[in-house]
């Protein structure tokens, strides 16, 4: 079946590209001397998780307990739920680990929750703010030592170590800038690990992660594992900040032109916000748009409503005789993680151009 012989809107997974991305990041982790624990929130797919394990990943990272449940019940034995747990979710996490036999690692940055985890039998990471300033203990604060001490007592839990997310690497404009963020994250985490060890607390692992930082890092000495996720697909944002090349983008949304009025400088496709999300892309690297049209850089995905996507050109003349109703276009999403979460399945494509064919369909595990 030819790739474009599918009903739209459709989520295309370009398997040749994705396999290359997986192999490249696995090789990079080996070169930097760290284990790889990819973030599965990007793809939410059992088949892709298995491909990551085949490439040497030590386990997976997930963002919800539903994701943890899906992967654990499918046989994935080592999972980190990289989202701050609160006391109300401890029974569910504990039950999941007991029923599946999987090692479920949870993340905490709150002292009351750390104490509530005592006796749970769960593996626990201490979340550290490495400069993103979203969540995590301040590594220079007395509070950070207090929470770490409660976990380090290991009263019916296993203290895995410290974990961070360099989300501010997405605000960079080049690999050189992202490399500086990666070094900042490494320095903060290794320094804090040393501070904890000096206080007599065990730090078995130091886990860091973001795709831009991992793609640019020059040195990860003192770090034991990394958790990039977006690298499996990349997206328009990653291209714009210099993290990857356009040819590295592994998912696109196939859409059909459904309206193109005579004399108009725009046309409408059947992919809107419920396919592409409302992520406007990175404002710090130029004009924002809601996506890009593959092979037509002169066009702008200008606005999105629920199911309508408006694609504009500079003038009506630029569209004269082009993009008539029924024409199909591939849209490169700004944020592949959010785009994937709007679809039930991938159309798995092999080959490019006229040789492209749908060879399989893989489920997107997007339950909540």
C-alpha positions as CSV (number, residue, x, y, z in Angstrom):
1,X,0.0,0.0,0.0
2,X,1.4,3.4,-1.0
3,X,1.9,5.8,1.9
4,X,-0.5,8.3,0.5
5,X,-3.2,5.8,-0.1
6,X,-4.6,6.2,3.5
7,X,-7.5,8.1,4.8
8,X,-6.5,11.5,6.2
9,X,-5.7,13.0,8.6
10,X,-3.1,10.3,9.3
11,X,0.0,10.0,11.4
12,X,2.9,8.7,9.3
13,X,5.9,7.0,11.0
14,X,8.9,7.0,8.7
15,X,10.5,3.8,10.0
16,X,13.8,4.1,8.1
17,X,14.4,7.5,9.7
18,X,13.3,6.4,13.1
19,X,15.6,3.3,13.1
20,X,18.5,5.6,12.2
21,X,17.6,8.0,15.1
22,X,17.4,5.1,17.6
23,X,20.8,3.7,16.5
24,X,22.5,7.1,16.5
25,X,21.3,8.0,20.1
26,X,22.3,4.5,21.3
27,X,25.7,4.9,19.9
28,X,26.0,8.4,21.4
29,X,25.1,7.1,24.8
30,X,27.8,4.4,24.5
31,X,30.4,6.9,23.4
32,X,29.6,9.2,26.4
33,X,29.6,6.2,28.8
34,X,26.0,6.4,30.1
35,X,23.1,4.0,30.1
36,X,20.1,5.0,28.0
37,X,16.6,5.1,29.5
38,X,14.5,6.7,26.7
39,X,11.3,8.6,27.5
40,X,8.4,6.7,26.0
41,X,6.0,9.6,26.4
42,X,7.1,10.8,22.9
43,X,6.0,7.6,21.1
44,X,3.6,5.8,23.5
45,X,4.2,2.6,21.5
46,X,5.1,-0.9,22.5
47,X,6.8,-1.7,19.2
48,X,9.1,1.4,19.5
49,X,9.9,0.6,23.1
50,X,11.0,-2.8,22.1
51,X,13.2,-1.4,19.3
52,X,14.8,0.9,21.9
53,X,15.5,-2.1,24.2
54,X,17.0,-3.9,21.2
55,X,19.4,-1.0,20.8
56,X,20.6,-1.4,24.3
57,X,18.3,0.8,26.5
58,X,18.3,-0.3,30.1
59,X,14.6,0.5,30.5
60,X,12.1,3.1,29.7
61,X,10.9,6.4,31.2
62,X,7.2,7.2,31.2
63,X,5.2,10.3,32.1
64,X,1.9,8.8,33.5
65,X,0.9,5.8,35.5
66,X,-1.3,4.7,32.6
67,X,1.9,4.5,30.5
68,X,3.7,2.6,33.2
69,X,0.8,0.2,33.4
70,X,0.7,-0.4,29.6
71,X,4.4,-1.0,29.4
72,X,4.7,-3.1,32.6
73,X,1.9,-5.4,31.6
74,X,3.5,-5.8,28.2
75,X,6.6,-7.2,29.9
76,X,8.8,-4.1,30.2
77,X,10.6,-4.8,33.5
78,X,12.4,-1.5,34.4
79,X,10.4,1.7,34.3
80,X,10.9,5.2,35.7
81,X,7.8,7.3,36.1
82,X,9.5,10.7,35.7
83,X,6.8,12.9,37.2
84,X,6.6,14.1,40.8
85,X,4.6,11.6,42.7
86,X,2.2,12.7,45.5
87,X,0.9,10.6,48.3
88,X,-2.4,9.8,46.7
89,X,-0.7,7.9,43.8
90,X,1.5,5.7,46.0
91,X,-1.1,2.9,46.4
92,X,-1.5,2.6,42.6
93,X,2.2,2.6,41.9
94,X,2.8,0.1,44.6
95,X,0.0,-2.2,43.3
96,X,1.3,-2.0,39.8
97,X,4.8,-3.0,40.8
98,X,3.5,-5.9,42.9
99,X,1.1,-7.2,40.2
100,X,3.6,-7.1,37.3
101,X,6.9,-7.7,39.0
102,X,8.4,-4.8,37.2
103,X,10.8,-2.5,38.9
104,X,8.9,0.8,39.1
105,X,11.0,3.9,39.9
106,X,9.1,7.0,41.1
107,X,10.3,10.6,41.5
108,X,9.8,12.8,44.5
109,X,10.8,16.4,45.5
110,X,8.6,16.8,48.5
111,X,9.6,15.8,52.1
112,X,6.1,14.7,53.1
113,X,5.8,12.5,50.1
114,X,9.3,11.1,50.7
115,X,8.2,10.1,54.2
116,X,4.9,8.6,52.9
117,X,6.9,6.4,50.5
118,X,8.5,4.6,53.5
119,X,7.5,0.9,53.4
120,X,6.2,1.1,49.8
121,X,8.9,-1.1,48.4
122,X,9.3,1.2,45.5
123,X,12.5,2.5,44.0
124,X,12.7,6.3,44.4
125,X,14.6,9.1,42.7
126,X,15.1,12.5,44.2
127,X,14.1,15.1,41.6
128,X,16.7,18.0,41.4
129,X,16.3,21.4,39.7
130,X,19.3,21.7,37.4
131,X,18.3,25.1,36.0
132,X,15.0,24.5,34.3
133,X,13.1,25.8,37.4
134,X,10.0,23.7,36.9
135,X,10.2,21.1,39.6
136,X,12.8,19.6,41.8
137,X,14.7,20.5,45.0
138,X,17.2,23.3,44.9
139,X,20.5,21.4,45.1
140,X,22.1,24.2,47.2
141,X,19.4,24.3,49.8
142,X,19.2,22.7,53.3
143,X,15.8,21.3,52.3
144,X,17.4,19.2,49.5
145,X,19.6,17.5,52.1
146,X,16.7,16.9,54.4
147,X,14.6,15.2,51.7
148,X,17.6,13.2,50.6
149,X,18.2,12.1,54.2
150,X,14.7,10.7,54.5
151,X,15.1,8.7,51.3
152,X,18.7,7.7,52.1
153,X,17.5,6.0,55.3
154,X,15.8,3.5,52.9
155,X,13.0,2.6,55.3
156,X,11.1,0.1,53.1
157,X,12.2,1.8,49.8
158,X,15.2,1.8,47.6
159,X,16.9,5.2,47.0
160,X,18.1,5.1,43.4
161,X,19.8,8.4,43.4
162,X,19.2,11.8,41.8
163,X,17.4,12.8,38.6
164,X,17.1,16.0,36.6
165,X,15.6,17.3,33.4
166,X,17.4,20.0,31.4
167,X,14.2,21.3,29.7
168,X,15.9,24.7,29.3
169,X,17.9,23.1,26.5
170,X,14.9,23.6,24.3
171,X,15.4,27.4,24.6
172,X,18.8,27.3,22.9
173,X,19.5,28.2,19.3
174,X,22.4,25.9,18.4
175,X,24.2,22.7,19.5
176,X,27.0,24.8,21.0
177,X,24.4,26.4,23.3
178,X,22.8,23.1,24.1
179,X,26.2,21.7,25.0
180,X,26.6,24.4,27.6
181,X,23.3,23.5,29.1
182,X,24.3,19.9,29.2
183,X,27.5,20.8,31.0
184,X,25.6,22.9,33.4
185,X,23.3,20.1,34.2
186,X,26.2,17.6,34.6
187,X,28.0,20.0,36.9
188,X,25.0,20.7,39.1
189,X,24.2,17.0,39.4
190,X,27.7,15.7,40.0
191,X,28.3,18.5,42.5
192,X,25.1,17.6,44.4
193,X,25.9,13.9,44.3
194,X,29.2,14.7,45.9
195,X,27.5,16.8,48.6
196,X,25.1,14.0,49.4
197,X,28.0,11.5,49.6
198,X,29.9,13.8,51.9
199,X,26.8,13.7,54.2
200,X,27.0,9.9,54.2
201,X,24.1,9.3,51.9
202,X,24.3,6.7,49.1
203,X,23.9,8.0,45.5
204,X,23.8,4.9,43.3
205,X,22.8,6.7,40.1
206,X,22.8,10.2,38.5
207,X,20.2,10.5,35.8
208,X,19.9,13.4,33.4
209,X,17.9,14.1,30.3
210,X,16.6,16.1,27.4
211,X,17.0,15.4,23.7
212,X,18.8,18.8,22.9
213,X,21.2,18.4,25.8
214,X,22.0,14.7,25.0
215,X,22.4,15.4,21.3
216,X,25.1,18.0,22.1
217,X,26.8,16.9,25.3
218,X,30.5,16.6,25.1
219,X,31.2,15.1,28.5
220,X,28.9,13.2,30.9
221,X,31.6,12.2,33.5
222,X,29.9,11.4,36.8
223,X,26.5,10.7,35.2
224,X,25.2,7.2,34.9
225,X,22.2,7.4,32.7
226,X,20.4,9.8,30.3
227,X,16.7,10.0,29.4
228,X,16.1,11.7,26.0
229,X,12.7,11.1,24.4
230,X,12.0,13.4,21.5
231,X,15.0,12.1,19.5
232,X,13.0,9.1,18.3
233,X,11.1,11.4,16.0
234,X,12.4,15.0,16.4
235,X,10.2,17.7,15.0
236,X,10.1,21.3,13.6
237,X,11.2,22.8,16.9
238,X,14.3,20.5,17.0
239,X,15.2,21.6,13.5
240,X,14.8,25.3,14.3
241,X,17.0,25.1,17.4
242,X,19.7,23.3,15.5
243,X,19.3,19.9,17.3
244,X,18.8,17.9,14.1
245,X,18.4,18.2,10.4
246,X,15.1,18.2,8.5
247,X,15.8,14.7,7.2
248,X,15.9,13.4,10.8
249,X,12.2,14.1,11.5
250,X,10.5,10.7,11.7
251,X,6.8,11.6,12.0
252,X,4.5,13.7,9.8
253,X,0.8,14.3,9.6
254,X,-0.7,13.5,6.2
255,X,-3.5,15.9,5.4
256,X,-5.8,16.6,2.4
257,X,-6.7,19.9,0.9
258,X,-10.4,20.3,1.5
259,X,-11.0,24.0,0.4
260,X,-9.1,26.3,-1.9
261,X,-11.0,29.3,-3.2
262,X,-10.1,31.0,-6.5
263,X,-7.8,34.0,-5.9
264,X,-7.1,33.1,-2.3
265,X,-3.6,33.1,-0.8
266,X,-4.4,30.2,1.5
267,X,-6.0,26.8,1.4
268,X,-7.6,24.5,4.1
269,X,-6.5,21.0,5.1
270,X,-8.2,18.4,7.3
271,X,-5.6,18.6,10.1
272,X,-6.2,21.1,12.8
273,X,-5.5,21.5,16.5
274,X,-6.7,18.0,17.3
275,X,-4.1,16.6,15.0
276,X,-1.2,19.0,15.4
277,X,-1.8,20.5,18.8
278,X,-1.7,24.3,19.6
279,X,2.0,24.4,20.2
280,X,3.2,27.5,18.2
281,X,6.8,26.4,18.1
282,X,9.9,28.2,19.5
283,X,9.4,32.0,19.6
284,X,13.1,32.6,20.3
285,X,14.3,31.5,16.9
286,X,12.1,33.5,14.5
287,X,8.4,33.9,13.4
288,X,6.1,31.3,14.9
289,X,4.0,29.0,12.8
290,X,1.8,26.0,13.6
291,X,4.0,23.6,11.6
292,X,5.7,23.3,8.2
293,X,4.8,21.7,4.9
294,X,7.3,19.1,3.9
295,X,8.9,20.0,0.5
296,X,7.2,23.5,0.4
297,X,9.2,25.9,2.6
298,X,7.4,28.8,1.0
299,X,4.2,27.9,2.8
300,X,3.2,28.6,6.3
301,X,0.8,26.5,8.5
302,X,-0.7,29.8,9.8
303,X,-3.7,29.0,12.0
304,X,-5.4,26.0,13.4
305,X,-9.0,25.5,14.6
306,X,-10.3,22.2,15.9
307,X,-10.2,20.3,12.6
308,X,-9.2,23.0,10.1
309,X,-5.6,23.9,9.2
310,X,-5.0,27.1,7.3
311,X,-1.9,27.0,5.1
312,X,-0.8,30.4,3.6
313,X,1.4,31.5,0.8
314,X,2.8,35.0,0.3
315,X,0.4,35.7,-2.5
316,X,-2.5,34.1,-4.5
317,X,-0.1,33.9,-7.5
318,X,2.2,31.5,-5.5
319,X,-0.7,29.0,-5.3
320,X,-2.0,29.4,-8.8
321,X,-2.7,26.0,-10.2
322,X,-1.3,24.3,-7.0
323,X,-2.9,22.5,-4.0
324,X,-6.3,21.9,-5.5
325,X,-8.9,20.1,-3.4
326,X,-7.9,16.5,-3.0
327,X,-4.1,17.2,-3.0
328,X,-2.3,15.7,0.0
329,X,0.4,17.3,2.0
330,X,2.7,16.2,4.8
331,X,2.9,18.5,7.7
332,X,6.0,18.5,10.0
333,X,4.6,19.1,13.5
334,X,6.1,21.6,15.9
335,X,6.0,19.1,18.8
336,X,6.0,15.5,17.9
337,X,5.1,14.3,21.5
338,X,1.9,16.3,21.5
339,X,1.0,15.4,17.9
340,X,1.4,11.7,18.5
341,X,-0.9,11.9,21.5
342,X,-3.8,13.0,19.3
343,X,-3.8,9.8,17.2
344,X,-4.8,6.2,17.8
345,X,-2.3,4.6,15.5
346,X,0.8,5.1,13.3
347,X,0.8,4.4,9.6
348,X,4.3,2.8,9.5
349,X,6.0,3.8,6.3
350,X,9.0,2.3,4.5
351,X,10.8,4.1,1.7
352,X,10.6,7.6,0.4
353,X,8.8,9.4,-2.5
354,X,7.0,7.2,-4.9
355,X,8.6,4.1,-3.3
356,X,7.0,4.9,0.1
357,X,4.6,2.2,1.3
358,X,2.6,1.6,4.5
359,X,4.0,-1.7,5.8
360,X,2.2,-1.8,9.3
361,X,0.1,0.0,11.8
362,X,1.1,0.4,15.4
363,X,-1.1,1.4,18.2
364,X,-0.5,4.7,20.1
365,X,-1.1,3.9,23.8
366,X,-2.7,7.3,24.7
367,X,-5.1,6.4,27.5
368,X,-5.4,8.6,30.5
